[in-house]
Amino acid sequence: MRFKDKTSIVTGGGSGIGLETAKLHAEGARVLLNGRDEAKLRAAAAGFGQSDRVAVFSGDIAKPATSLALVQAAEREFGGVDILINNAGVFKPIAFADVTEEQYDWFLNTILKGKFFTAQAQQRA
């Protein structure tokens, strides 16, 4: 098993590519799923059937404090972080001419700021 005894954080781990990636890592690794919707994360984690190898941490990683708390949760739950799958993203199709500044900031905060602050928190750990 390639990921044996490793710990992975998967942002955006409640569905889609993040969830599928987490399933691969769960074949040997301990996985901490992150996303904004705790109920969705818990439902995803239940599908793994290995509660001692999968944990959840909900929160918006665009906030530096949340990113730091996410890394700290991996340290507390599993003893550290070996792999960061920085997958979180958002998609809400809107016609180009109709995108507001608030909507644009939401995209950038999740896709860019969130990934940056999570990687920074993991690197500092």
N, C-alpha and C positions, 0 to 999 in steps of 0.2 A: 504494500500500500504506500503510494507516493507521499501521502499526507499524514502518515502515522505519527501520532503524538505531536502534531502541529496544531496551532490555534489560528483560525481565520475569522476575521471580521468581514461581513458582507453587508455593505450599505445597499439600500434598496432591495433587501433580501426577502421581502414579503411576497413578491410575485415576479413573473417574467424572467428575464435573464439572471437577475440576482438570485432568485429562488432556485433556478436550475443549476447555477454555479455552486450554491450552497449545498445542494444535494450531492454534487461530485465531491466536494470537500468533506462532507460528512462520512464518506467512505474512508475513514481513518482519522480524520481531523476532528477537533472540537470546533464548533461554529457558533459565532455570536451574530444573530440576525439583527439588522437595524432598519428602521423605517419610521415613518411618522404615525402610523396607525397600529396601535398595540394589539387590538383584536385581530387584525389581519396577520400580524407577526406571530401571535400565539397559535392561530389556526395553521399557519405554515409550519411552525415548529412541531405541532402535534403530528403532522404528516411524516416526520422523520422517525418516530417511534423509538428514539434514543434520548430520553429526556436528560440523561447525564452528559450528553455530548453536544447538546444544542440549547442555547439560551437566547433570549430576546432582550433588546434594549430599544425602546421607542424614543424618538426625539428628532428634532430638526437639526441636521448636521451643519446647516448654514450658520448656526450660532456656534462660535468657538467653544463656549462652555459645554455645549452638548457634545461636540466632537471629543473634547477632553474627557468628559464623563463616560463616553462610549469606550474609549481606550482603557480607562480605569476599571470599567465593568469587566472587560476581557481579562484584565490582570487579576481582578478579584475572583471571577468565576473560574478561570482556566490557567492562571499563572503567567499570563503575558500574551503577546501578539506576535505571530510569526508571519502571517500573510494578511494583507489588506486588499480586499476586492472592493475598490472604490466605485461602485456601480450606480449609486443613486442618481436618478434623473426624473424629470417630469415631462409630460407631453400633453398638451391641450391644444389641438389644432385650431388655430385662429387665422383668419385671412391677414396677410402681411399688413395691409393698410389699416386694419382694425386693432392691432396690438397696442395696448396702452403702456405707459411707462411702468405702472404697477405690475402688469403682467410680464413685461420684459424683465423687471427686477426679480420676480419670482423664478423665472427660468434661470437667470444668471446666478442667483443666490444658491439655488439647489445644485445646479450643474457645475458651477465653477467654485464659488466660495465654499460650499459644503465639502467638495473633494479636497480643496486646498487645506482647510482647517483640520480635516480628519487625518490627512497625510502628515500634517505638521504635528498634531498631537501624538500620532503613532511614532514619529521619528524622535520626538522628545522623550518618549517613555523609556 
